[in-house]
Amino acid sequence: MRGLILAVQFLTRLPTPQLAEFKPEWLAASARWFPAVGLIVGSLLLAALRLGGLIDPWLAALLALLIWVGVTGGLHLDGLADLADALGAAHRSRERFFEVLKDPHLGSFGVLSLILAVVAKLVLLMLIARHGGIAWGLLLIPAWARGFAVLWSATLPAIAPGSGERFGWQRDPLGLALNGAALLAASAWLAPSLLLAPLAGMAWWGFLKRRLGGMTGDCLGAGVEICEIALLALLLIPPALLHAA
């Protein structure tokens, strides 16, 4: 239970019981609970979408998006903006990349990435709200994305100090396998299109490995955002097309 509380505290702004003491290694061990925290976030998204959908799909999408950003505190959006600025300004210079990545100021590439991410989620959520039945997949999308973050940190070297390094030294193959199996089983039941979700996670892993040679905390946050958008799009794939494939 301690691990779950720490995971909720790290990934969200939801209220939790205060722990009497804290050890840094506990935070790393809490990574096995990240998908469970994703399920909590997903349940809130689904509730918001259903509530707003009683009036209008656009209202449903807006309400769900506000909950998404509010509950997570924009944690992963911050990583997306930082990585976009660093990649955009680096011009293939590794030194310049790290220099920009550490800069707390938001640049034009970061602003553009935030706008595109928010608009993409808003439109995709509206389309999901319009097709009611597929909304159950929202339960699983944040869980998949946070599970990917654990996988990336466990299988890619940390190339800069930060959150990625903090979790990267903690290896938990059994936890990864159990979480992956549970998410696949839940996807087969609730949203079969999300059985393709691992492709998104592996695509981001490949990008980080090829382009950067490893990961940082910002890389993990950016990957969570990008994979969430990709999985929202996956939900909209017609079942007939999946069966044909």
Secondary structure, DSSP 8 states (H G I E B T S, - for coil): -HHHHHHHHHH--------S---HHHHHHGGGGHHHHHHHHHHHHHHHHHHHHTT-HHHHHHHHHHHHHHHHTTHHHHHHHHHHHHHHHHTT-HHHHHHHHH--S--HHHHHHHHHHHHHHHHHHHHHHHTGGGGGGGGTHHHHHHHHHHHHHHHS-B-SSSHHHHHHT---HHHHHHHHHHHHHHHHHH-GGGGGHHHHHHHHHHHHHHHTSSB-HHHHHHHHHHHHHHHHHHHTS-HHHHHH-
